[in-house]
């Protein structure tokens, strides 16, 4: 029952579902998810932690960055069923389709550029100068 409740809690937020579906079959850096969702890094991190606790994603830290992916055969049957249901339910949603197209662009962009841009935004916010300027 605990696993079921963790999964339903994780799926109760639109941004978590968007992040989950954005992963597809790829391993994705947190910076790429931040770019897609256009949320603060701490918010994306909190969302991904909830998905990870529910077993819906696997996260690994490499260097400075966290990378996430959908679990494979190691996932429990309940998790596999939940993932299949979410994928099926999201296929006709316009926002999910736009996210998929945007994620394709993001995955086609140099990951280091995206991470550097996200890192620059974090420094601006930490310095009390919230900005939308792109750091190259």
N, C-alpha and C positions, 0 to 999 in steps of 0.2 A: 504494500500500500504506500509506503514512503516514497518509493521510486516513482510510482504513478503520480503522486501529489507533486513531487519535484518537477516532473515533466509538464504537468498541467500548469504549474506556476510559471515555468520557463516559457511556455507557449502563450501566456496570457498577455504578452506585450507585443505590439506591432513591430517595434524596432528589433526585438529579439528574433521574431519570425523572419523579418527581412534579412538580418545578419545570417541566420541559419541557412536560408535559401540561397543567399549570395555565395556561400561556400561551395555549393555544388560538389564537384569531385576534386576540387583544387585545395591545396594548402594555401592559406591566405594570411598575410601579415596583418596585424591589428591596424597598422597605418592605412592599409587598403580599405579596411572596413570603416575606419573613421572618415576616409575620403568619400566613400559611398553614402554612409548614413548622415554625414554632415552634423555629427554630434561631437561634444567634447570628448577628448581621450578618456577621461575618468568615467564618463557615462558609458562609453563603448566597453571599457574594461569591466565595469560593473555588470553590464548585460552579458558579456561573454563569460564572466564568472558564474552567473546563474545558469547559463546553458551548459557550462562545464560540470557544475555540481549535479545537474540532472542527467549527465552522461550523453547529452546530445552533441557535444563537440569535445575534441581533444585539443589541449593547448600545450605547446612546448616553447620554452624560452630559448632563443639562440642569440647570443650577444645581448644587445640592448632591446631586441624586439620579441614580441610574442607572435607565434604562428598558430593558426587554428585550422582544423580539418574535421570533417564528419567521420565518426568512427566506422570502421569496417566490420569484419566478422567478429571482432572482439566485443561489439556492442551486445547488450542483452536483447532478448526477443522483444521486450516491451519498447526499448529504445528504437529498434529497427522498425517496429510497427508504427511508432509515432513519427519517425522520419519519413516513412513511406506515405503516411496520411498527410503530413504537412506538404510534402512535395506535390502530391496529387491535388490537394486543395488550393495550392498556389498557382497552378498552371494557367488558370483563366483570369487571374487578377492583373489589372492594368499596371498597378504600381510595381508588382513583382516582375512583370515583363520589362518595365522601364529600368528597374534595378538590374536585371540581367543584362540588358544592353549597356548600361553604364559600367557594370562590373567587367564586362568584356573590354571596354576601353581602359579601365583601370589596370586590368591584368596585362594589357598591351603596352602599358607605360612602365618605364624603368622604375622598379620598386624602390631603389635608393633615392630617386627624385621625390617620390611620394613621401617616403619616410622623412627625408630632410625637410620637406615642406611642413609636415605635421610637427616635427620637432621644433621648427621655427615658430609655429603658431603657439605651441605650448610655452615657449620662452616669452612670447609677447603677453600671453595671459598671465603668466607667473609674475611678470614685471608690472602688471596692472594696466597694460595697454592692449586691451582686446582689439583685435584687428581682423580684417578679412583679406589683408594683403597677402599675396603669394610670395613665398621666400624661395628663390632659386639658388 
